[in-house]
Amino acid sequence: MVIPPAEDRFLSRLMEKNNGLLIVKTIGRDVGTEKFTQVMASQEELGELVNVGYYVFARSANIEDTEIVVSDDRKTIWVSGSLQDPTKDGLVRMFILPRLEHAGAKIELSVDDAVKSAGSAFVFSARVQNLQPTDITGRLTLFVDGVSAASSHINLSEGETTTMDFVWKNNDEQPAVHSVLIDGLGSVSNQVTVMTFERFVSASAIGHGTIVEQLVFDTLTGSEVVLARPERISATVAVDDQEGYDVRLFAPDGTLVIGMDGKVSSKSERASLVEVGNQNLVVKFKNLSDRLVFLAVKSTGGGSLPAGDWMVKTVDASGHDLDSKIKYRVSYVRSDVSIR
């Protein structure tokens, strides 16, 4: 089959002006009456078109049942069909054009859980719908705080809807809030917010130790948001050469939970059930030696302790603070924070 070279040159220049690509393939008559499959281009040959997204359509001569397939697995574009007249060659002109500035695609983003402990993986689900009357091909990119975190190639036929999952594992070392969206096919998804907190915290203090809630600053409301609250607090307290000292544990509302005049005496050697802030708590206190004690507190319901800051301290017989050595470990659970 003879095609005027001038026609192909004109079409090729026209495609180049529109940042597209024209690929012309001859299907030899040696394929006979069998259905053929011919690779037209690889994604490497498409260059920047892969990143911006593209449309594919073809015009053929002496070929019937023409089908164009964009293969994500093989990273190729290929055409299949059969010759109408097996005694003559067939011809395929494939036109590959970049997507329009505003492609007819709709992207909706959701997340499996908006608050997780640091180091956890978030699964973001992108629902993509092709709203235009032609196939649409391109790349979707997951952006976390404006930085690309993952991407995937996508090809949708006319009117098709699909769902794609993107996995992102955070490496936060302290409570954090992140903004996440999907960009691609000329569209940007809705933005979702995810937050992370530390599941376990260990620390040391001299004199007194304060166990706090984990907070982040919400830029939308201009206020702090409680991400996680203590679930269990345990501590060892060492006192240097001091007679008549008293180890104390204070609840956020000022209740003396452990102490000589507290709900649980610092002379106690067993677990006790007490009520603080309308919650039932299990409190443990044990003298490990003359100068070393252990204490622990948790909710009987398995949830967080009463909201607010807890404090461990030691005083002498006169009620003055002592420079005791405190080592504490806190496990946290997420709060019922509202995510916009």
C-alpha positions as CSV (number, residue, x, y, z in Angstrom):
1,M,0.0,0.0,0.0
2,V,1.5,3.3,-1.1
3,I,0.8,6.4,1.1
4,P,2.0,9.8,-0.1
5,P,5.0,10.7,2.0
6,A,4.0,14.4,2.0
7,E,0.7,13.5,3.8
8,D,2.6,11.7,6.6
9,R,5.1,14.6,6.9
10,F,2.2,17.1,7.1
11,L,0.5,15.1,9.8
12,S,3.7,14.6,11.7
13,R,4.5,18.3,11.8
14,L,0.9,19.0,12.8
15,M,1.2,16.6,15.8
16,E,4.6,18.1,16.8
17,K,3.1,21.6,16.9
18,N,0.5,20.2,19.4
19,N,3.2,18.4,21.4
20,G,1.9,15.1,20.2
21,L,3.3,12.1,18.4
22,L,2.4,10.3,15.1
23,I,3.4,6.7,14.7
24,V,2.9,5.0,11.4
25,K,3.1,1.2,11.0
26,T,2.7,-1.1,8.0
27,I,1.1,-4.4,8.6
28,G,2.5,-6.8,6.1
29,R,0.3,-9.1,4.1
30,D,2.3,-12.0,5.4
31,V,0.0,-12.1,8.5
32,G,-2.6,-13.5,6.1
33,T,-6.1,-13.9,7.6
34,E,-5.0,-14.3,11.2
35,K,-5.6,-11.7,13.8
36,F,-2.4,-9.7,14.4
37,T,-1.0,-7.8,17.4
38,Q,1.6,-5.1,16.7
39,V,3.4,-3.0,19.3
40,M,3.2,0.6,18.3
41,A,5.2,2.4,21.0
42,S,6.8,1.9,24.4
43,Q,6.3,4.4,27.3
44,E,10.0,5.3,27.0
45,E,9.4,6.5,23.4
46,L,6.5,8.7,24.6
47,G,8.8,10.8,26.9
48,E,7.0,13.6,28.7
49,L,3.7,12.5,27.4
50,V,3.7,9.7,30.1
51,N,3.9,12.3,32.9
52,V,1.4,14.8,31.6
53,G,-1.1,12.2,30.3
54,Y,-2.2,11.5,26.8
55,Y,-5.0,10.4,24.5
56,V,-4.6,7.7,21.8
57,F,-6.7,7.2,18.7
58,A,-5.9,5.6,15.3
59,R,-6.8,5.6,11.7
60,S,-6.3,2.5,9.6
61,A,-6.5,1.3,6.1
62,N,-7.3,-2.3,5.0
63,I,-7.7,-3.3,8.6
64,E,-10.9,-4.3,10.4
65,D,-11.8,-4.8,14.1
66,T,-9.0,-2.4,15.0
67,E,-8.4,-2.3,18.8
68,I,-5.9,-0.1,20.7
69,V,-4.6,-1.3,24.0
70,V,-2.4,0.6,26.5
71,S,-0.7,-2.0,28.6
72,D,0.4,-0.8,32.1
73,D,2.1,-4.2,32.8
74,R,4.2,-4.2,29.6
75,K,4.4,-0.4,29.4
76,T,3.5,-0.5,25.8
77,I,0.8,0.7,23.4
78,W,-0.2,-1.9,20.8
79,V,-2.8,-2.4,18.1
80,S,-4.6,-5.5,17.0
81,G,-6.9,-6.4,14.1
82,S,-7.1,-8.3,10.9
83,L,-6.5,-7.5,7.2
84,Q,-9.7,-6.9,5.2
85,D,-7.9,-8.0,2.0
86,P,-5.1,-10.4,3.0
87,T,-3.4,-10.0,-0.4
88,K,-2.5,-6.4,0.5
89,D,-0.6,-4.6,3.3
90,G,-2.5,-2.7,6.0
91,L,-1.6,0.6,7.5
92,V,-2.1,2.0,11.0
93,R,-1.6,5.7,11.9
94,M,-1.6,6.2,15.6
95,F,-2.1,9.7,17.0
96,I,-0.9,10.3,20.6
97,L,-1.8,13.7,22.0
98,P,-1.2,15.3,25.4
99,R,-4.3,15.7,27.6
100,L,-6.0,19.0,27.6
101,E,-5.3,21.6,30.2
102,H,-8.5,20.5,31.9
103,A,-9.1,16.9,31.1
104,G,-12.6,15.4,31.7
105,A,-11.6,13.4,34.8
106,K,-12.9,13.4,38.3
107,I,-10.8,12.3,41.2
108,E,-12.1,11.7,44.7
109,L,-9.7,10.8,47.6
110,S,-10.4,9.0,50.8
111,V,-8.2,7.4,53.5
112,D,-8.6,4.2,55.5
113,D,-7.9,5.9,58.9
114,A,-7.1,9.5,59.5
115,V,-5.2,9.2,62.8
116,K,-2.6,6.5,63.4
117,S,0.5,5.9,65.5
118,A,3.9,7.0,64.0
119,G,5.4,4.5,61.6
120,S,2.0,3.2,60.4
121,A,1.0,2.9,56.8
122,F,-1.9,4.9,55.4
123,V,-3.9,3.6,52.5
124,F,-5.3,6.3,50.3
125,S,-8.1,5.3,47.9
126,A,-8.5,7.3,44.7
127,R,-11.7,7.0,42.8
128,V,-11.1,8.2,39.2
129,Q,-13.9,8.7,36.6
130,N,-13.3,9.5,32.9
131,L,-16.0,12.0,32.0
132,Q,-14.9,12.6,28.4
133,P,-15.9,10.8,25.2
134,T,-12.4,9.5,24.5
135,D,-9.9,7.3,26.3
136,I,-7.7,9.0,28.8
137,T,-4.2,8.0,29.8
138,G,-1.7,9.4,32.2
139,R,-0.2,9.3,35.6
140,L,-1.7,9.9,39.0
141,T,0.6,11.2,41.7
142,L,0.1,11.2,45.5
143,F,1.3,14.3,47.2
144,V,1.9,14.5,50.9
145,D,2.6,18.0,52.1
146,G,3.3,19.0,48.6
147,V,5.9,16.3,48.0
148,S,5.4,13.4,45.6
149,A,5.1,10.2,47.7
150,A,3.8,7.7,45.1
151,S,2.6,7.5,41.5
152,S,0.9,5.1,39.2
153,H,0.1,4.9,35.5
154,I,-3.6,4.8,34.6
155,N,-5.6,4.2,31.4
156,L,-9.4,4.7,31.3
157,S,-11.8,4.1,28.5
158,E,-14.7,6.4,27.7
159,G,-17.0,6.7,30.8
160,E,-15.0,4.2,32.8
161,T,-14.5,4.5,36.6
162,T,-11.9,2.8,38.7
163,T,-10.4,2.9,42.1
164,M,-6.7,2.9,42.9
165,D,-4.9,2.5,46.2
166,F,-1.8,4.4,47.2
167,V,0.1,3.4,50.3
168,W,2.2,5.9,52.3
169,K,4.2,5.0,55.5
170,N,5.1,7.9,57.6
171,N,8.4,8.3,59.5
172,D,7.2,10.9,62.0
173,E,9.2,11.2,65.2
174,Q,6.6,13.4,66.9
175,P,2.9,14.2,66.6
176,A,2.2,15.6,63.1
177,V,-0.5,16.6,60.7
178,H,-0.2,16.0,56.9
179,S,-2.2,17.3,53.9
180,V,-2.7,14.8,51.1
181,L,-4.1,15.0,47.6
182,I,-3.9,13.3,44.2
183,D,-2.9,15.2,41.0
184,G,-3.1,13.9,37.5
185,L,-5.1,13.9,34.3
186,G,-5.5,17.6,34.5
187,S,-7.4,17.3,37.7
188,V,-6.7,17.6,41.4
189,S,-8.6,15.6,44.1
190,N,-10.1,16.8,47.3
191,Q,-7.5,17.2,50.1
192,V,-7.6,14.9,53.1
193,T,-5.9,15.4,56.4
194,V,-4.0,12.6,58.3
195,M,-2.4,12.8,61.7
196,T,0.2,10.7,63.5
197,F,1.1,10.3,67.2
198,E,3.7,8.3,69.2
199,R,2.2,5.1,70.6
200,F,4.8,4.7,73.4
201,V,6.9,7.4,75.1
202,S,9.7,6.8,77.6
203,A,11.4,9.7,79.5
204,S,13.4,10.6,82.5
205,A,13.0,13.6,84.9
206,I,14.5,15.0,88.0
207,G,12.2,16.2,90.8
208,H,8.9,15.8,89.0
209,G,7.7,14.3,85.7
210,T,4.7,15.6,83.8
211,I,2.9,13.2,81.4
212,V,1.1,15.3,78.7
213,E,-1.4,14.7,76.0
214,Q,0.0,14.7,72.4
215,L,-1.1,17.8,70.5
216,V,-0.8,19.3,67.1
217,F,-1.6,22.8,65.8
218,D,-4.6,23.0,63.5
219,T,-3.9,25.8,61.0
220,L,-7.5,25.9,59.9
221,T,-8.9,26.7,63.3
222,G,-5.8,28.3,64.8
223,S,-6.0,26.1,67.9
224,E,-4.3,23.0,69.2
225,V,-5.9,19.5,68.7
226,V,-5.5,16.6,71.1
227,L,-4.3,13.6,69.0
228,A,-3.7,11.1,71.7
229,R,-4.1,10.7,75.5
230,P,-2.3,8.5,78.0
231,E,-3.7,5.0,78.3
232,R,-1.3,3.6,80.9
233,I,1.4,5.3,83.0
234,S,4.1,3.5,84.8
235,A,7.1,4.9,86.6
236,T,10.1,4.0,88.9
237,V,11.2,6.7,91.3
238,A,14.6,6.7,93.0
239,V,15.3,8.8,96.1
240,D,18.8,9.6,97.5
241,D,19.3,9.1,101.2
242,Q,16.1,10.7,102.4
243,E,13.9,9.6,105.3
244,G,10.2,10.0,105.3
245,Y,9.8,10.9,101.6
246,D,6.4,10.6,99.9
247,V,5.9,9.7,96.2
248,R,2.8,11.3,94.7
249,L,0.8,10.9,91.6
250,F,-1.6,13.7,90.7
251,A,-4.5,13.4,88.2
252,P,-5.2,16.3,85.8
253,D,-8.0,17.6,88.0
254,G,-5.6,17.9,91.0
255,T,-6.7,14.6,92.7
256,L,-4.0,13.0,94.7
257,V,-4.2,9.5,93.4
258,I,-1.0,8.1,95.1
259,G,0.4,9.7,98.3
260,M,0.2,9.5,102.1
261,D,-3.2,11.4,102.0
262,G,-4.2,10.1,98.5
263,K,-6.7,7.6,97.3
264,V,-3.9,5.1,97.4
265,S,-1.4,5.3,100.2
266,S,2.3,5.4,99.2
267,K,2.6,2.7,101.9
268,S,0.3,0.3,100.0
269,E,1.7,-2.8,98.4
270,R,-1.2,-4.0,96.3
271,A,-3.4,-3.0,93.4
272,S,-6.3,-0.7,94.2
273,L,-9.5,0.3,92.4
274,V,-10.2,4.0,92.6
275,E,-12.5,6.5,90.9
276,V,-11.1,9.7,89.3
277,G,-13.0,12.0,87.0
278,N,-16.0,9.5,86.8
279,Q,-13.6,6.8,85.7
280,N,-12.6,3.6,87.5
281,L,-8.8,3.2,87.6
282,V,-6.5,0.4,88.6
283,V,-3.6,1.8,90.6
284,K,-0.5,-0.1,91.6
285,F,2.2,1.0,94.1
286,K,5.2,-1.1,95.3
287,N,8.3,-0.4,97.3
288,L,11.1,-2.1,95.4
289,S,13.7,-1.1,98.0
290,D,14.2,1.6,100.7
291,R,15.0,4.1,98.0
292,L,13.1,2.8,94.9
293,V,9.4,2.5,94.2
294,F,7.2,1.5,91.3
295,L,3.8,2.9,90.4
296,A,1.3,2.4,87.6
297,V,-2.2,3.5,86.6
298,K,-4.6,2.5,83.9
299,S,-8.3,2.6,83.2
300,T,-10.4,-0.5,83.9
301,G,-12.3,0.2,80.6
302,G,-9.2,-0.1,78.5
303,G,-9.6,3.5,77.1
304,S,-7.7,6.6,77.9
305,L,-7.1,8.0,81.3
306,P,-8.9,11.2,82.4
307,A,-8.0,14.1,80.0
308,G,-5.2,16.5,80.9
309,D,-1.7,16.4,82.3
310,W,-0.6,13.9,85.0
311,M,2.3,14.5,87.3
312,V,4.7,12.3,89.4
313,K,6.7,14.0,92.1
314,T,8.4,13.3,95.5
315,V,8.4,15.4,98.6
316,D,10.2,15.2,101.9
317,A,8.6,15.0,105.4
318,S,7.9,18.7,105.3
319,G,6.2,18.7,102.0
320,H,9.1,20.2,100.0
321,D,10.0,18.9,96.6
322,L,12.9,16.4,96.3
323,D,15.3,15.9,93.4
324,S,14.3,12.3,92.9
325,K,15.1,10.4,89.7
326,I,12.0,9.5,87.8
327,K,11.8,7.2,84.8
328,Y,8.4,6.8,83.3
329,R,6.8,5.0,80.3
330,V,3.4,6.0,78.8
331,S,1.3,4.2,76.3
332,Y,-1.1,6.4,74.3
333,V,-4.4,5.9,72.5
334,R,-5.9,8.1,69.9
335,S,-8.5,10.7,70.9
336,D,-11.8,11.2,69.2
337,V,-10.3,14.1,67.2
338,S,-12.4,15.4,64.3
339,I,-10.6,15.3,60.9
340,R,-11.8,17.8,58.3
